[in-house]
Amino acid sequence: MSAWLISLEGTEAGHVLALGLALFAAFLHAVFGALQKGRHDPWLSRGAIDASYGLIAMPFALFVVPWPEPHMWPIFAGAFVIHTAYKLAQAAAYTKGAYTVVYPVVRGTGPLFTVIGAYLLFGEIFTPGQWLGVAVLLSGIFGLALYNLRYLDAERETLPLALGLALLTGGFVAVYTTYDAYGIRATADPFTFLAWFFMVDGVAMPVLAALRWRSMVHRPEVGPLAARGIVGGVVALFSFGSVMVATRLDKVGEAAVLRETSTVFAAVIGWLVLKESVGPRRLGLMALIAAGAVIVEIAG
């Protein structure tokens, strides 16, 4: 399968596959975010999820895929630091703000800086039409966040702090998207990067979550938390794995922008699952997000 994927790099078939993978990742990433923000403390949820995908990836990393080349070890170390910082900022943001406010800001900040990073690192250039699409998409994403900020009643006291943390988290999204695209291109076998990335990335948050759980007066039951972690771990493997493969097959910037249609899925999930209100104005803003992604793809 690795040879087949590598053969598609830079081809029209690779472009189509990357498009599908980015949209698939968008849906799964919204599910992933809802799992972290949902029933349990976000720190505990993230720890359970990371432990699950780290354990799932371990046998593949150790016994299935080729071992990483020597130059990959510093790359994995850098990915560990970047992703841990991102997850700390994200968990803090979810602790302070409503999911439908925090998530759009995080995902809206990421693609803009990722497109810039892809230009600086990979020489990718967006056409004027694609920049128009980015502007339309971002107007929908940030409009959605501002609308939620104005009308949402829950957690209003901590919303300014939550938005600041969301902006910081969005910056980390841009950094890790560009860095991971560099990492998956730096090894001969993309599945080597994926397996080892998930195994290494699953180390930090379970430790922090266990310490947090021990310090709680009212500790949640481990069983339901572990079940959420298993579901989230599987979702994370396919979500992050899909977008990483997309960035190897095609342009990093386009994959990053298309993934941010996850905001549309997130709003629907927030409405149906988390029981957060959705009205016609928010639906219109979500349509802008989708339209921006379509413009980016057509103008490319």
C-alpha positions in Angstrom: 0.0 0.0 0.0 2.9 2.3 0.7 4.2 1.9 -2.8 0.8 2.6 -4.2 0.4 5.8 -2.2 3.9 7.0 -3.1 3.1 6.4 -6.8 0.1 8.8 -6.6 2.2 11.8 -5.3 1.8 14.8 -7.6 -0.7 13.0 -9.9 -4.4 13.9 -10.6 -5.5 10.7 -8.9 -3.4 11.7 -5.9 -5.1 15.1 -5.9 -8.6 13.5 -5.9 -7.6 11.1 -3.1 -6.1 13.9 -1.0 -9.4 15.9 -1.4 -11.4 12.9 -0.2 -9.0 12.3 2.7 -9.1 15.9 3.8 -12.9 16.0 3.9 -13.0 12.7 5.7 -10.6 14.1 8.2 -12.8 17.1 8.6 -15.8 15.1 9.7 -13.8 12.9 12.0 -12.0 15.8 13.5 -15.3 17.4 14.5 -16.3 14.1 16.1 -13.0 14.0 17.9 -13.4 17.5 19.3 -16.9 16.7 20.5 -15.6 13.6 22.3 -13.0 15.7 24.1 -15.5 18.4 25.0 -18.4 16.2 25.9 -19.3 14.3 29.0 -16.0 14.1 30.8 -13.3 16.6 31.8 -11.4 17.6 28.6 -8.1 16.8 30.2 -9.2 13.3 31.2 -10.9 12.7 27.8 -7.7 13.7 26.0 -5.6 11.5 28.2 -7.8 8.4 27.5 -7.9 9.1 23.8 -4.1 9.5 23.6 -3.5 6.3 25.6 -5.8 4.4 23.2 -4.2 5.5 20.0 -0.7 5.2 21.4 -1.4 1.5 22.4 -3.1 0.8 19.1 -0.1 2.2 17.1 2.6 0.5 19.2 2.5 -3.0 17.6 2.4 -1.5 14.1 5.4 0.8 14.9 7.5 -2.0 16.5 6.6 -5.0 14.3 4.8 -4.0 11.1 6.2 -0.9 9.4 9.8 -0.3 8.5 11.8 1.3 11.3 12.5 5.0 11.0 15.7 6.3 9.4 18.2 7.9 11.8 17.3 11.4 10.7 13.6 10.8 11.8 14.3 10.7 15.5 14.8 14.5 15.9 11.7 15.0 13.8 9.6 12.8 16.1 11.0 14.7 19.1 9.9 18.0 17.6 6.5 16.6 16.8 6.1 15.4 20.4 6.9 18.9 21.8 4.6 20.7 19.3 1.6 18.4 19.7 1.9 18.4 23.5 1.8 22.2 23.6 -1.1 22.2 21.3 -3.1 19.7 23.4 -2.4 21.6 26.6 -3.7 24.8 25.0 -6.7 23.0 23.5 -7.7 21.3 26.8 -7.4 24.6 28.6 -9.6 26.3 26.0 -12.3 23.6 26.2 -12.2 23.9 30.0 -13.0 27.7 29.8 -15.4 28.0 26.8 -18.3 26.4 25.0 -17.4 23.9 22.2 -19.2 25.9 19.4 -17.3 29.0 20.4 -13.8 27.6 20.9 -13.8 25.1 18.0 -14.4 27.6 15.2 -11.7 30.0 16.4 -9.2 27.1 16.7 -9.9 25.8 13.3 -10.2 29.2 11.7 -6.8 30.4 12.8 -5.0 27.3 11.7 -5.5 27.3 7.9 -4.4 30.9 7.3 -1.1 30.4 9.0 -0.7 27.0 7.5 -1.1 28.4 4.0 1.7 30.9 4.8 3.9 28.2 6.3 3.3 26.0 3.2 4.5 28.8 1.0 7.6 29.4 3.1 8.5 25.7 3.6 7.3 24.0 0.5 7.0 26.8 -2.0 3.2 26.3 -2.5 1.4 29.3 -4.0 -2.3 30.0 -3.8 -4.0 31.7 -6.8 -6.0 34.9 -6.2 -9.2 32.8 -6.5 -8.0 30.4 -3.8 -7.2 33.4 -1.5 -10.7 34.6 -2.1 -11.9 31.1 -1.0 -9.8 31.3 2.1 -11.2 34.7 2.9 -14.8 33.5 2.5 -14.1 30.4 4.6 -12.5 32.4 7.4 -15.3 35.0 7.4 -17.7 32.2 8.0 -15.6 30.6 10.7 -14.8 33.7 12.7 -18.4 35.0 12.1 -19.6 31.8 13.7 -17.4 32.3 16.7 -18.5 36.0 17.1 -22.1 35.0 16.8 -21.7 32.4 19.5 -19.8 34.8 21.7 -22.6 37.3 21.5 -25.6 35.1 22.0 -24.4 32.1 24.0 -25.4 32.2 27.6 -23.2 29.4 29.0 -19.7 30.0 30.3 -19.8 33.7 29.4 -17.6 34.8 32.3 -14.7 32.8 31.0 -15.3 33.3 27.2 -12.7 36.0 26.7 -10.0 33.8 28.2 -11.3 30.8 26.2 -11.1 32.8 22.9 -7.5 33.8 23.7 -6.6 30.2 24.4 -8.4 29.2 21.2 -6.3 31.7 19.1 -3.2 30.2 20.7 -4.3 26.7 20.0 -5.0 27.7 16.3 -1.4 28.9 16.1 -0.3 25.5 17.2 -2.6 23.8 14.6 -0.8 25.7 11.9 2.6 24.8 13.3 1.9 21.1 13.7 0.1 20.8 10.3 3.1 22.2 8.5 5.6 20.3 10.6 3.8 17.0 10.2 3.7 17.5 6.4 7.5 17.9 6.5 7.8 14.9 8.7 5.7 12.5 6.6 7.6 13.6 3.5 11.0 13.1 5.2 10.7 9.3 5.5 10.5 6.7 2.6 7.4 5.0 4.0 4.5 7.3 5.1 3.1 4.6 7.4 6.4 4.5 9.3 5.8 8.2 10.2 2.2 7.6 11.1 2.7 4.6 13.3 5.7 6.1 15.2 4.0 9.5 15.4 0.9 8.1 17.1 2.9 5.9 19.5 5.2 8.8 20.5 2.3 11.3 20.7 0.3 9.1 23.0 2.8 9.4 25.9 2.3 12.8 27.6 -1.4 13.4 28.1 -2.2 10.0 29.7 0.3 10.8 32.5 -1.2 14.3 33.0 -4.7 13.0 32.9 -3.9 10.3 35.5 -2.4 13.0 37.9 -5.5 15.1 37.4 -7.8 12.2 38.1 -6.0 11.3 41.3 -6.3 14.9 42.5 -10.1 15.1 42.0 -12.5 14.9 44.9 -15.2 13.4 42.8 -13.4 11.0 40.4 -15.3 9.8 37.3 -15.6 6.1 36.8 -12.7 4.7 34.7 -14.9 2.4 32.6 -16.9 5.0 30.7 -13.9 7.2 30.4 -11.8 4.3 28.9 -14.7 3.5 26.5 -14.7 7.1 25.3 -10.9 6.9 24.9 -11.1 3.8 22.7 -13.6 5.4 20.4 -11.7 8.7 20.3 -8.4 6.8 19.7 -9.8 5.1 16.6 -11.3 8.3 15.4 -8.0 10.1 15.9 -6.0 7.5 14.0 -8.2 7.9 10.9 -8.7 11.7 11.3 -5.1 12.8 11.7 -3.8 9.9 9.6 -6.0 10.9 6.7 -5.0 14.5 6.7 -1.3 13.6 7.1 -1.5 11.3 4.0 -3.3 14.1 2.1 -0.5 16.5 2.8 2.0 14.0 1.4 -0.1 13.4 -1.8 -0.9 17.0 -2.6 -0.6 20.6 -1.4 -0.4 21.1 2.3 -2.3 24.4 2.2 -5.3 23.0 0.3 -5.5 20.0 2.7 -5.4 22.4 5.7 -8.2 24.6 4.3 -10.5 21.7 3.3 -10.0 20.1 6.7 -11.5 23.2 8.3 -14.9 22.4 6.9 -14.9 20.4 10.1 -16.4 23.5 11.7 -19.6 22.8 9.8 -19.7 19.2 11.1 -18.8 20.5 14.6 -21.8 22.9 14.7 -24.1 20.1 13.7 -22.6 17.8 16.3 -22.8 20.6 18.9 -26.5 21.0 18.1 -27.5 17.3 17.9 -25.3 15.7 20.5 -24.2 18.5 22.9 -27.6 20.2 22.7 -26.0 23.6 21.9 -28.4 26.0 20.0 -28.2 26.4 16.2 -30.2 29.1 14.3 -30.6 30.3 10.7 -27.8 32.9 11.1 -25.3 30.2 12.2 -26.5 28.0 9.3 -25.7 30.8 6.9 -22.3 31.2 8.4 -21.7 27.5 8.0 -22.7 27.8 4.4 -20.0 30.4 4.0 -17.4 28.0 5.3 -18.5 25.3 2.9 -18.5 27.8 0.0 -15.0 29.0 0.8 -13.7 25.4 0.7 -15.4 24.9 -2.7 -13.9 28.1 -4.1 -10.4 27.0 -2.9 -10.8 23.6 -4.7 -12.3 25.0 -7.9 -9.8 27.9 -8.2 -6.8 25.6 -7.6 
